Amino acid sequence: MKPFSILLIRVLGLYLFLKTLFSVLPALIGPMGSEFWSAAMLPMLIATVAVPMVGGVLLWCFAGRLAGRLHGDGEVRVKDDDLVRAGTFLIGVYLVVRHVGVLVGVYSTSGAVAYDALVVVVAGLGMMLGGGERPGGGKAPSVAMAHSLIASDA
């Protein structure tokens, strides 16, 4: 399971980096590309482009450590709960990395809080941190619900 998680984390990092690069590259090299380098647009450009790209590079570089923290070292067989936990964690990472840039960009340019991005960041953090076992032995709601859905399909 750990090598599969490393692969998925690296694919997510590559996706974040390339999607951000390819979405902003046509605007930067176009005829009006010099407007993006103005003092007014630079904070927004850094927040919406640099944060996801740096997040993608960090995911690529630290995929092994993230997978080790996600699964531990002793487990060999793959369970349904592990797949759900890995998927939920990766979706949470994607949401946080994509929307932190929007949150910081809007706040740095206008001083307002983008509440839609804030809700998505909080939800992403919940997905990243809430997918494991609880201290009392019970499962987190997302894992328990997904496990019951998988069991009902079988």
N, CA, C and O of each residue as an XYZ file, in Angstrom:
616
protein
N       0.811     -1.191      0.000
C       0.000      0.000      0.000
C       0.853      1.252      0.000
O       0.492      2.257     -0.612
N       1.984      1.193      0.684
C       2.826      2.377      0.773
C       3.384      2.794     -0.594
O       3.348      3.985     -0.906
N       3.897      1.877     -1.425
C       4.360      2.310     -2.752
C       3.244      2.894     -3.614
O       3.474      3.828     -4.382
N       2.037      2.344     -3.488
C       0.896      2.881     -4.221
C       0.571      4.299     -3.752
O       0.262      5.165     -4.571
N       0.637      4.539     -2.462
C       0.388      5.877     -1.921
C       1.468      6.863     -2.359
O       1.169      8.018     -2.661
N       2.705      6.418     -2.394
C       3.790      7.290     -2.869
C       3.535      7.685     -4.314
O       3.700      8.847     -4.687
N       3.136      6.723     -5.118
C       2.834      7.012     -6.512
C       1.683      8.017     -6.635
O       1.775      8.967     -7.412
N       0.609      7.814     -5.880
C      -0.532      8.724     -5.949
C      -0.183     10.121     -5.447
O      -0.641     11.111     -6.020
N       0.613     10.218     -4.396
C       1.015     11.527     -3.882
C       1.873     12.250     -4.911
O       1.724     13.456     -5.108
N       2.760     11.528     -5.558
C       3.583     12.158     -6.594
C       2.758     12.575     -7.808
O       3.007     13.627     -8.396
N       1.785     11.762     -8.183
C       0.907     12.146     -9.292
C       0.110     13.398     -8.925
O      -0.073     14.280     -9.764
N      -0.362     13.483     -7.687
C      -1.073     14.676     -7.239
C      -0.169     15.902     -7.274
O      -0.598     16.971     -7.709
N       1.073     15.762     -6.824
C       2.021     16.874     -6.873
C       2.307     17.310     -8.298
O       2.349     18.506     -8.588
N       2.502     16.359     -9.178
C       2.746     16.676    -10.584
C       1.534     17.353    -11.210
O       1.678     18.302    -11.981
N       0.353     16.873    -10.882
C      -0.878     17.469    -11.395
C      -1.026     18.918    -10.926
O      -1.341     19.801    -11.724
N      -0.798     19.161     -9.639
C      -0.897     20.530     -9.122
C       0.084     21.455     -9.821
O      -0.273     22.568    -10.210
N       1.305     21.004     -9.980
C       2.338     21.836    -10.599
C       2.003     22.131    -12.059
O       2.015     23.287    -12.482
N       1.706     21.087    -12.824
C       1.487     21.271    -14.259
C       0.170     21.988    -14.569
O       0.117     22.804    -15.489
N      -0.877     21.698    -13.824
C      -2.147     22.384    -14.071
C      -2.005     23.875    -13.811
O      -2.519     24.686    -14.582
N      -1.328     24.245    -12.752
C      -1.115     25.662    -12.453
C      -0.229     26.302    -13.508
O      -0.508     27.410    -13.967
N       0.828     25.618    -13.893
C       1.742     26.166    -14.893
C       1.034     26.377    -16.228
O       1.165     27.434    -16.845
N       0.288     25.374    -16.670
C      -0.365     25.486    -17.967
C      -1.558     26.433    -17.953
O      -1.964     26.914    -19.011
N      -2.121     26.712    -16.800
C      -3.236     27.654    -16.755
C      -2.761     29.099    -16.782
O      -3.495     29.972    -17.247
N      -1.556     29.378    -16.298
C      -1.075     30.760    -16.248
C      -0.084     31.069    -17.364
O       0.133     32.238    -17.683
N       0.511     30.065    -17.954
C       1.525     30.286    -18.980
C       1.013     31.044    -20.209
O       1.707     31.948    -20.673
N      -0.152     30.727    -20.757
C      -0.615     31.502    -21.918
C      -0.813     32.990    -21.609
O      -0.559     33.841    -22.461
N      -1.255     33.293    -20.418
C      -1.452     34.701    -20.054
C      -0.120     35.421    -19.873
O      -0.008     36.607    -20.184
N       0.879     34.719    -19.376
C       2.177     35.351    -19.138
C       2.958     35.601    -20.424
O       3.675     36.596    -20.529
N       2.825     34.715    -21.395
C       3.597     34.898    -22.625
C       2.787     35.573    -23.727
O       3.296     35.790    -24.827
N       1.539     35.905    -23.442
C       0.699     36.587    -24.420
C       1.115     38.038    -24.593
O       2.061     38.499    -23.954
N       0.410     38.758    -25.458
C       0.776     40.146    -25.741
C       0.606     41.077    -24.539
O       1.286     42.100    -24.458
N      -0.285     40.745    -23.609
C      -0.499     41.587    -22.433
C       0.162     40.982    -21.191
O      -0.227     41.305    -20.069
N       1.133     40.127    -21.375
C       1.781     39.437    -20.264
C       2.532     40.350    -19.316
O       2.721     40.007    -18.149
N       2.963     41.504    -19.794
C       3.707     42.407    -18.920
C       2.830     43.010    -17.837
O       3.351     43.490    -16.830
N       1.512     43.000    -18.011
C       0.621     43.545    -16.979
C       0.616     42.686    -15.724
O       0.335     43.188    -14.635
N       0.919     41.407    -15.859
C       0.933     40.532    -14.687
C       2.105     40.821    -13.752
O       2.069     40.460    -12.576
N       3.123     41.458    -14.265
C       4.294     41.741    -13.449
C       4.205     43.099    -12.769
O       5.189     43.558    -12.188
N       3.052     43.751    -12.827
C       2.892     45.044    -12.167
C       2.778     44.834    -10.659
O       2.503     43.728    -10.192
N       2.989     45.895     -9.917
C       2.957     45.809     -8.451
C       1.572     45.448     -7.927
O       1.445     44.835     -6.867
N       0.539     45.826     -8.667
C      -0.816     45.527     -8.211
C      -1.172     44.053     -8.390
O      -1.904     43.498     -7.570
N      -0.683     43.421     -9.422
C      -1.039     42.039     -9.714
C      -0.062     41.018     -9.146
O      -0.389     39.835     -9.045
N       1.119     41.459     -8.780
C       2.147     40.517     -8.325
C       1.745     39.719     -7.084
O       1.976     38.509     -7.068
N       1.155     40.322     -6.038
C       0.756     39.490     -4.886
C      -0.275     38.424     -5.250
O      -0.206     37.296     -4.759
N      -1.220     38.777     -6.101
C      -2.227     37.803     -6.520
C      -1.595     36.697     -7.356
O      -1.955     35.528     -7.213
N      -0.665     37.055     -8.220
C       0.021     36.065     -9.046
C       0.851     35.115     -8.185
O       0.861     33.905     -8.412
N       1.539     35.669     -7.209
C       2.347     34.824     -6.319
C       1.450     33.894     -5.517
O       1.761     32.712     -5.365
N       0.337     34.416     -5.003
C      -0.529     33.596     -4.156
C      -1.248     32.508     -4.942
O      -1.406     31.391     -4.448
N      -1.680     32.816     -6.142
C      -2.460     31.823     -6.884
C      -1.619     30.914     -7.766
O      -2.097     29.869     -8.208
N      -0.376     31.295     -8.028
C       0.485     30.473     -8.871
C       1.591     29.816     -8.053
O       1.825     28.613     -8.171
N       2.262     30.596     -7.232
C       3.414     30.066     -6.498
C       3.007     29.052     -5.432
O       3.692     28.046     -5.248
N       1.913     29.299     -4.733
C       1.522     28.379     -3.658
C       1.189     26.985     -4.197
O       1.715     26.007     -3.666
N       0.337     26.840     -5.234
C       0.101     25.479     -5.744
C       1.334     24.842     -6.377
O       1.525     23.630     -6.272
N       2.173     25.644     -7.034
C       3.365     25.059     -7.651
C       4.357     24.583     -6.589
O       4.925     23.498     -6.711
N       4.564     25.386     -5.560
C       5.456     24.967     -4.471
C       4.848     23.766     -3.742
O       5.563     22.839     -3.363
N       3.521     23.787     -3.548
C       2.863     22.628     -2.930
C       3.049     21.361     -3.743
O       3.262     20.287     -3.180
N       2.971     21.476     -5.061
C       3.195     20.312     -5.922
C       4.609     19.781     -5.835
O       4.821     18.569     -5.801
N       5.586     20.692     -5.798
C       6.988     20.273     -5.665
C       7.219     19.614     -4.306
O       7.920     18.606     -4.214
N       6.629     20.182     -3.251
C       6.797     19.592     -1.917
C       6.136     18.214     -1.833
O       6.679     17.304     -1.206
N       4.975     18.055     -2.458
C       4.342     16.735     -2.480
C       5.218     15.724     -3.207
O       5.339     14.579     -2.772
N       5.823     16.138     -4.302
C       6.702     15.239     -5.050
C       7.915     14.843     -4.207
O       8.286     13.671     -4.149
N       8.525     15.828     -3.558
C       9.760     15.565     -2.806
C       9.523     14.761     -1.532
O      10.354     13.930     -1.166
N       8.414     14.993     -0.859
C       8.180     14.348      0.431
C       7.092     13.281      0.366
O       6.435     13.007      1.370
N       6.897     12.682     -0.795
C       5.857     11.659     -0.950
C       6.129     10.452     -0.062
O       5.194      9.890      0.508
N       7.374     10.045      0.066
C       7.714      8.892      0.905
C       7.406      9.127      2.363
O       6.867      8.252      3.040
N       7.746     10.307      2.851
C       7.466     10.618      4.254
C       5.974     10.720      4.522
O       5.492     10.244      5.551
N       5.236     11.339      3.600
C       3.788     11.438      3.779
C       3.139     10.061      3.775
O       2.257      9.787      4.589
N       3.563      9.205      2.875
C       3.002      7.854      2.821
C       3.367      7.066      4.079
O       2.559      6.281      4.574
N       4.572      7.271      4.595
C       4.966      6.605      5.833
C       4.127      7.049      7.021
O       3.761      6.231      7.865
N       3.820      8.336      7.092
C       2.975      8.826      8.179
C       1.530      8.397      8.005
O       0.809      8.214      8.985
N       1.114      8.240      6.780
C      -0.262      7.870      6.505
C      -0.526      6.407      6.829
O      -1.583      6.077      7.368
N       0.419      5.524      6.509
C       0.194      4.087      6.663
C       1.027      3.428      7.741
O       0.664      2.347      8.206
N       2.111      4.022      8.153
C       2.993      3.356      9.093
C       3.900      2.373      8.357
O       3.838      2.258      7.133
N       4.729      1.675      9.100
C       5.693      0.780      8.475
C       5.329     -0.690      8.593
O       5.813     -1.494      7.796
N       4.500     -1.074      9.548
C       4.279     -2.490      9.808
C       3.196     -3.150      8.981
O       3.143     -4.379      8.941
N       2.352     -2.416      8.334
C       1.205     -3.006      7.649
C       1.570     -3.440      6.228
O       2.201     -2.693      5.480
N       1.163     -4.657      5.871
C       1.497     -5.184      4.560
C       0.263     -5.339      3.680
O       0.305     -4.978      2.504
N      -0.821     -5.859      4.214
C      -1.990     -6.096      3.373
C      -2.854     -4.841      3.274
O      -2.884     -4.008      4.180
N      -3.540     -4.736      2.170
C      -4.346     -3.559      1.877
C      -5.786     -3.814      2.314
O      -6.403     -4.805      1.922
N      -6.305     -2.909      3.125
C      -7.690     -3.007      3.565
C      -8.483     -1.869      2.936
O      -7.918     -0.884      2.460
N      -9.783     -2.024      2.946
C     -10.658     -0.992      2.390
C     -10.482      0.331      3.122
O     -10.484      1.398      2.507
N     -10.331      0.253      4.430
C     -10.169      1.472      5.216
C      -8.918      2.246      4.819
O      -8.917      3.476      4.826
N      -7.858      1.527      4.473
C      -6.624      2.194      4.059
C      -6.792      2.922      2.735
O      -6.270      4.023      2.557
N      -7.516      2.313      1.809
C      -7.765      2.973      0.530
C      -8.609      4.226      0.709
O      -8.346      5.257      0.090
N      -9.617      4.130      1.553
C     -10.465      5.288      1.821
C      -9.659      6.371      2.518
O      -9.791      7.550      2.189
N      -8.827      5.983      3.478
C      -8.008      6.951      4.203
C      -7.022      7.646      3.264
O      -6.834      8.859      3.351
N      -6.399      6.890      2.378
C      -5.447      7.486      1.438
C      -6.157      8.418      0.458
O      -5.662      9.508      0.170
N      -7.287      8.005     -0.044
C      -8.031      8.851     -0.978
C      -8.544     10.123     -0.330
O      -8.464     11.202     -0.918
N      -9.069     10.001      0.874
C      -9.555     11.176      1.593
C      -8.423     12.137      1.903
O      -8.585     13.351      1.782
N      -7.283     11.604      2.301
C      -6.122     12.440      2.585
C      -5.669     13.188      1.336
O      -5.385     14.384      1.401
N      -5.598     12.500      0.206
C      -5.140     13.140     -1.025
C      -6.121     14.192     -1.528
O      -5.705     15.238     -2.027
N      -7.403     13.929     -1.404
C      -8.390     14.939     -1.781
C      -8.260     16.159     -0.879
O      -8.353     17.293     -1.350
N      -8.047     15.938      0.407
C      -7.850     17.048      1.338
C      -6.611     17.866      1.015
O      -6.647     19.095      1.080
N      -5.515     17.201      0.668
C      -4.294     17.913      0.282
C      -4.545     18.756     -0.959
O      -4.123     19.911     -1.025
N      -5.223     18.188     -1.930
C      -5.525     18.926     -3.157
C      -6.359     20.173     -2.850
O      -6.046     21.258     -3.339
N      -7.401     20.032     -2.057
C      -8.264     21.173     -1.743
C      -7.514     22.263     -0.985
O      -7.681     23.449     -1.268
N      -6.691     21.860     -0.027
C      -5.945     22.854      0.757
C      -4.948     23.597     -0.119
O      -4.871     24.825     -0.063
N      -4.190     22.875     -0.922
C      -3.166     23.528     -1.742
C      -3.800     24.446     -2.777
O      -3.280     25.534     -3.024
N      -4.900     24.045     -3.386
C      -5.546     24.875     -4.414
C      -6.193     26.127     -3.822
O      -6.166     27.179     -4.461
N      -6.769     26.050     -2.633
C      -7.546     27.167     -2.124
C      -6.814     28.057     -1.128
O      -7.285     29.157     -0.837
N      -5.687     27.620     -0.601
C      -4.890     28.518      0.245
C      -4.380     29.685     -0.588
O      -4.346     30.819     -0.109
N      -3.988     29.423     -1.818
C      -3.533     30.497     -2.703
C      -4.617     31.522     -2.966
O      -4.348     32.723     -2.979
N      -5.835     31.063     -3.174
C      -6.951     31.991     -3.389
C      -7.216     32.795     -2.128
O      -7.436     34.005     -2.193
N      -7.196     32.132     -0.992
C      -7.445     32.805      0.285
C      -6.405     33.876      0.553
O      -6.751     34.997      0.926
N      -5.145     33.546      0.370
C      -4.062     34.507      0.601
C      -4.092     35.611     -0.446
O      -3.861     36.776     -0.121
N      -4.369     35.265     -1.688
C      -4.396     36.258     -2.757
C      -5.471     37.307     -2.559
O      -5.208     38.500     -2.709
N      -6.677     36.880     -2.224
C      -7.770     37.831     -2.012
C      -7.494     38.695     -0.794
O      -7.752     39.898     -0.814
N      -6.969     38.089      0.268
C      -6.685     38.862      1.477
C      -5.553     39.865      1.252
O      -5.608     40.986      1.758
N      -4.529     39.468      0.496
C      -3.395     40.371      0.289
C      -3.717     41.517     -0.664
O      -3.122     42.590     -0.553
N      -4.637     41.316     -1.590
C      -4.952     42.394     -2.536
C      -6.062     43.304     -2.051
O      -5.980     44.520     -2.228
N      -7.107     42.742     -1.437
C      -8.238     43.585     -1.057
C      -8.451     43.692      0.440
O      -9.211     44.552      0.887
N      -7.814     42.859      1.217
C      -8.005     42.883      2.661
C      -9.261     42.162      3.111
O      -9.545     42.110      4.307
N     -10.014     41.607      2.182
C     -11.232     40.872      2.513
C     -10.917     39.384      2.638
O      -9.910     38.896      2.125
N     -11.793     38.691      3.324
C     -11.632     37.254      3.490
C     -12.543     36.554      2.483
O     -13.742     36.824      2.428
N     -11.972     35.665      1.700
C     -12.756     34.863      0.758
C     -13.328     33.680      1.533
O     -12.662     32.662      1.725
N     -14.571     33.835      1.973
C     -15.171     32.820      2.845
C     -15.386     31.495      2.134
O     -15.336     30.442      2.769
N     -15.622     31.528      0.834
C     -15.782     30.269      0.117
C     -14.480     29.477      0.118
O     -14.488     28.261      0.313
N     -13.364     30.164     -0.099
C     -12.066     29.488     -0.058
C     -11.726     29.049      1.361
O     -11.102     28.006      1.557
N     -12.132     29.837      2.348
C     -11.872     29.480      3.746
C     -12.624     28.202      4.122
O     -12.074     27.339      4.806
N     -13.862     28.079      3.685
C     -14.639     26.871      3.973
C     -13.988     25.659      3.311
O     -13.922     24.588      3.914
N     -13.509     25.816      2.082
C     -12.879     24.702      1.380
C     -11.566     24.318      2.064
O     -11.260     23.130      2.169
N     -10.782     25.298      2.534
C      -9.534     25.004      3.237
C      -9.820     24.255      4.537
O      -9.138     23.278      4.847
N     -10.809     24.694      5.292
C     -11.159     24.008      6.546
C     -11.654     22.589      6.257
O     -11.304     21.651      6.973
N     -12.461     22.433      5.214
C     -12.923     21.091      4.849
C     -11.757     20.208      4.418
O     -11.707     19.028      4.765
N     -10.826     20.776      3.664
C      -9.649     20.014      3.250
C      -8.786     19.594      4.421
O      -8.286     18.470      4.461
N      -8.610     20.505      5.384
C      -7.850     20.146      6.588
C      -8.557     19.047      7.367
O      -7.913     18.147      7.906
N      -9.874     19.121      7.424
C     -10.626     18.057      8.087
C     -10.458     16.722      7.393
O     -10.376     15.682      8.046
N     -10.407     16.749      6.073
C     -10.199     15.510      5.328
C      -8.794     14.972      5.535
O      -8.592     13.759      5.584
N      -7.825     15.866      5.656
C      -6.445     15.422      5.861
C      -6.244     14.858      7.260
O      -5.540     13.862      7.428
N      -6.842     15.471      8.251
C      -6.566     15.101      9.636
C      -7.591     14.145     10.228
O      -7.333     13.558     11.279
N      -8.747     13.967      9.591
C      -9.809     13.187     10.201
C     -10.066     11.847      9.585
O     -11.170     11.321      9.735
N      -9.112     11.258      8.899
C      -9.374     10.006      8.213
C      -8.841      8.780      8.901
O      -8.808      7.716      8.283
N      -8.427      8.865     10.125
C      -7.799      7.714     10.774
C      -8.617      7.155     11.917
O      -9.811      7.428     12.036
N      -7.968      6.374     12.749
C      -8.605      5.777     13.912
C      -8.705      6.820     15.013
O      -7.835      7.680     15.150
N      -9.759      6.737     15.786
C      -9.928      7.625     16.928
C      -9.244      7.017     18.141
O      -9.036      5.805     18.195
N      -8.890      7.858     19.126
C      -8.195      7.330     20.313
C      -8.994      6.268     21.059
O      -8.390      5.361     21.632
N     -10.317      6.336     21.077
C     -11.126      5.355     21.789
C     -11.296      4.054     21.034
O     -11.924      3.126     21.544
N     -10.753      3.964     19.834
C     -10.847      2.742     19.060
C     -11.852      2.809     17.929
O     -11.826      1.968     17.031
N     -12.748      3.804     17.955
C     -13.732      3.930     16.883
C     -13.114      4.582     15.664
O     -12.042      5.182     15.739
N     -13.796      4.458     14.551
C     -13.295      5.037     13.316
C     -13.858      6.438     13.139
O     -14.927      6.768     13.654
N     -13.115      7.254     12.400
C     -13.605      8.584     12.071
C     -14.831      8.447     11.176
O     -14.958      7.456     10.457
N     -15.743      9.435     11.208
C     -16.985      9.296     10.445
C     -16.774      9.052      8.953
O     -17.518      8.276      8.353
N     -15.781      9.694      8.339
C     -15.592      9.507      6.899
C     -15.186      8.079      6.568
O     -15.642      7.522      5.570
N     -14.338      7.485      7.390
C     -13.894      6.113      7.148
C     -15.025      5.135      7.425
O     -15.222      4.183      6.670
N     -15.774      5.365      8.506
C     -16.867      4.451      8.850
C     -17.955      4.481      7.782
O     -18.477      3.435      7.395
N     -18.295      5.673      7.307
C     -19.322      5.784      6.289
C     -18.880      5.131      4.985
O     -19.651      4.392      4.373
N     -17.645      5.394      4.551
C     -17.149      4.801      3.323
C     -17.064      3.279      3.449
O     -17.360      2.553      2.499
N     -16.658      2.803      4.627
C     -16.577      1.363      4.816
C     -17.959      0.723      4.746
O     -18.108     -0.364      4.188
N     -18.966      1.382      5.302
C     -20.313      0.822      5.241
C     -20.837      0.843      3.797
O     -21.566     -0.063      3.395
N     -20.470      1.871      3.014
C     -20.882      1.901      1.621
C     -20.217      0.799      0.817
O     -20.853      0.171     -0.030
N     -18.926      0.559      1.083
C     -18.212     -0.502      0.385
C     -18.780     -1.855      0.754
O     -18.943     -2.717     -0.109
N     -19.088     -2.055      2.041
C     -19.633     -3.336      2.496
C     -21.027     -3.574      1.910
O     -21.389     -4.717      1.629
N     -21.815     -2.504      1.724
C     -23.171     -2.698      1.184
C     -23.132     -3.015     -0.314
O     -24.050     -3.652     -0.830
N     -22.076     -2.577     -1.021
C     -21.960     -2.875     -2.434
C     -21.510     -4.313     -2.695
O     -21.802     -4.877     -3.749
N     -20.802     -4.899     -1.739
C     -20.251     -6.238     -1.949
C     -21.277     -7.319     -1.842
O     -20.952     -8.496     -1.996
